[in-house]
Amino acid sequence: MSPSHIKTLDKDGDEITTVGFKRFGFDSEVPLDVLRSLYLRSHYIVSNKDPKVIEHLDEEEEEVIHAKLSTGHSLFRPTSIYFPDSKSISYTTLSRFPPVKLLSPSERKRILVTGGAGFVGSHLVDRLMLLGHEVTVLDNFFTGSKTTVSHWVGHPNFELVRHDVVEPFMIECDQIYHLACPASPPHYQFNAVKTIKTSFMGTLNMLGLAKRTKARFLISSTSEVYGDPEVHPQHEDYWGHVNPIGPRACYDEGKRVAETLTYGFQRQDGVDVRVARIFNTYGPRMNPFDGRVVSNFIVQALKGEDMTVYGDGTQTRSFQYIHDLTDGLIALMNSDETRPVNIGNGDEFTIGEFAELVREIVEKVQDEDGAEREGRVNIVYKPIPTDDPQKRRPDTTRAKESLGWQPRWTVRMGLEEMVRYYKAKLVEGSL
Ligand SMILES: NC(=O)c1ccc[n+]([C@@H]2O[C@H](COP(=O)([O-])OP(=O)(O)OC[C@H]3O[C@@H](n4cnc5c(N)ncnc54)[C@H](O)[C@@H]3O)[C@@H](O)[C@H]2O)c1
């Protein structure tokens, strides 16, 4: 099914055609199909063709491939071609950038996104670019990849800088979204000391920049600051229950000290700060191999492998879709709310139930696309890792009251989109 034919319904059964909204004097609304064209079906796939052959395709043949494999916003998709037979890829630049809003100089903001090549950052960058702002991405590509934002390289409003936030960085800007930090356990545990340095020194450097430029500063904190919580659901005034020396501490305590620093700069130096406590988020461009439950389940089910549940499957999680998070981050940045704000979806699933749901959706998408599958995949249970919280669910009353924000995407709709994304990656050979 082509991306433009996917019908996406919100929690009330109404079709979602745009994401974002106009609030706090900031218009964040963009058409969903344009946004989607930037991440669904990233490359054309050509079988039985050698790269040498494709170089000699005439315009008409290229047109046929184009017409066959794209609909709607074809002009704004990369025309890179993947050759499964030789496992090679031929990159091209976009023939044309997607249209971005033309803002007056007073409306157009200079926005710095650290960690902008990561999962959350790249979606935020897509949105801010389509909205017509000047965006600079700062990333050391530890977990992020240039390919997540490469479709903007060369655009006059866009700049990509390879830089480690542990080192100071100077730029003129109006807003800083400080996202740089590995977010998945295997990545942040890979080098625990570096993770803490990134959280502390990276945040210190970016707050210093915000102080000098008088930019508004938003940090992406996490529900992990609540640790293994004794309060359900978690509201922002709960101080948490964190093990300071466990394997997750480098991330949890790193984010806690990053929040402390943020409010230190606010109190001492009057820096204009925003703190988003992000709960489990999923969506296209998530690294499929970083051990996060959503990507694990989808990839296993798509490949016909056993789906692994750690523990007995009764631990609960809530999952929010990436576009809801992007809406929340932009709303928070532009609002007057300076207290920490939970951004997450409160719909709770046990991990066991969630595995069942993923399996059902993968089967649905495979059936729709006429793909063959051999029976149902199994769900298997393995021992739970140390410090894995048993239960976590956001209380999003504050986000609703002060930002007018609440999640629109159902887990089912988000999962469908993500399954389509991973399925395309599988076909493309990059998964
Ligand atoms: N995805 C979630 O469910 C979730 C939940 C809670 C909080 N968050 C927070 O949101 C932010 C983004 O998370 P994500 O899921 O996109 O993770 P990600 O790993 O995909 O992205 C992080 C980005 O930061 C970059 N980075 C890491 N260390 C850096 C450094 N020292 N200097 C410069 N760049 C660096 C990485 O290369 C990557 O591009 C993180 O701060 C994370 O803690 C995410």
PDBQT file of the ligand as one rigid body, heavy atoms in Angstrom, charges set to zero:
ROOT
HETATM    1  N1  LIG A 501      13.058   7.892  22.497  1.00  0.00    +0.000 N 
HETATM    2  C1  LIG A 501      12.534   7.877  23.693  1.00  0.00    +0.000 C 
HETATM    3  O1  LIG A 501      11.628   7.070  23.980  1.00  0.00    +0.000 OA
HETATM    4  C2  LIG A 501      13.005   8.862  24.740  1.00  0.00    +0.000 A 
HETATM    5  C3  LIG A 501      12.416   8.791  26.004  1.00  0.00    +0.000 A 
HETATM    6  C4  LIG A 501      12.845   9.684  26.970  1.00  0.00    +0.000 A 
HETATM    7  C5  LIG A 501      13.798  10.642  26.684  1.00  0.00    +0.000 A 
HETATM    8  N2  LIG A 501      14.340  10.681  25.438  1.00  0.00    +0.000 N 
HETATM    9  C6  LIG A 501      15.394  11.675  25.218  1.00  0.00    +0.000 C 
HETATM   10  O2  LIG A 501      15.248  12.263  23.931  1.00  0.00    +0.000 OA
HETATM   11  C7  LIG A 501      16.534  12.534  23.369  1.00  0.00    +0.000 C 
HETATM   12  C8  LIG A 501      16.654  11.892  22.010  1.00  0.00    +0.000 C 
HETATM   13  O3  LIG A 501      16.457  10.490  22.140  1.00  0.00    +0.000 OA
HETATM   14  P1  LIG A 501      16.395   9.528  20.859  1.00  0.00    +0.000 P 
HETATM   15  O4  LIG A 501      15.442   8.460  21.169  1.00  0.00    +0.000 OA
HETATM   16  O5  LIG A 501      16.231  10.355  19.660  1.00  0.00    +0.000 OA
HETATM   17  O6  LIG A 501      17.852   8.898  20.931  1.00  0.00    +0.000 OA
HETATM   18  P2  LIG A 501      18.923   8.735  19.750  1.00  0.00    +0.000 P 
HETATM   19  O7  LIG A 501      20.028   7.922  20.337  1.00  0.00    +0.000 OA
HETATM   20  O8  LIG A 501      18.262   8.255  18.524  1.00  0.00    +0.000 OA
HETATM   21  O9  LIG A 501      19.387  10.224  19.516  1.00  0.00    +0.000 OA
HETATM   22  C9  LIG A 501      20.356  10.867  20.300  1.00  0.00    +0.000 C 
HETATM   23  C10 LIG A 501      21.215  11.703  19.372  1.00  0.00    +0.000 C 
HETATM   24  O10 LIG A 501      22.196  12.389  20.147  1.00  0.00    +0.000 OA
HETATM   25  C11 LIG A 501      23.464  12.227  19.514  1.00  0.00    +0.000 C 
HETATM   26  N3  LIG A 501      24.494  12.300  20.563  1.00  0.00    +0.000 N 
HETATM   27  C12 LIG A 501      24.724  11.433  21.578  1.00  0.00    +0.000 A 
HETATM   28  N4  LIG A 501      25.754  11.853  22.313  1.00  0.00    +0.000 NA
HETATM   29  C13 LIG A 501      26.184  13.022  21.763  1.00  0.00    +0.000 A 
HETATM   30  C14 LIG A 501      27.224  13.931  22.051  1.00  0.00    +0.000 A 
HETATM   31  N5  LIG A 501      28.035  13.727  23.092  1.00  0.00    +0.000 N 
HETATM   32  N6  LIG A 501      27.382  15.021  21.258  1.00  0.00    +0.000 NA
HETATM   33  C15 LIG A 501      26.573  15.233  20.188  1.00  0.00    +0.000 A 
HETATM   34  N7  LIG A 501      25.572  14.397  19.858  1.00  0.00    +0.000 NA
HETATM   35  C16 LIG A 501      25.379  13.308  20.640  1.00  0.00    +0.000 A 
HETATM   36  C17 LIG A 501      23.407  10.870  18.866  1.00  0.00    +0.000 C 
HETATM   37  O11 LIG A 501      24.351  10.688  17.829  1.00  0.00    +0.000 OA
HETATM   38  C18 LIG A 501      21.974  10.865  18.342  1.00  0.00    +0.000 C 
HETATM   39  O12 LIG A 501      21.867  11.459  17.073  1.00  0.00    +0.000 OA
HETATM   40  C19 LIG A 501      17.565  12.024  24.374  1.00  0.00    +0.000 C 
HETATM   41  O13 LIG A 501      18.006  13.110  25.152  1.00  0.00    +0.000 OA
HETATM   42  C20 LIG A 501      16.784  11.070  25.219  1.00  0.00    +0.000 C 
HETATM   43  O14 LIG A 501      17.302  10.977  26.519  1.00  0.00    +0.000 OA
HETATM   44  C21 LIG A 501      13.975   9.801  24.458  1.00  0.00    +0.000 A 
ENDROOT
TORSDOF 0
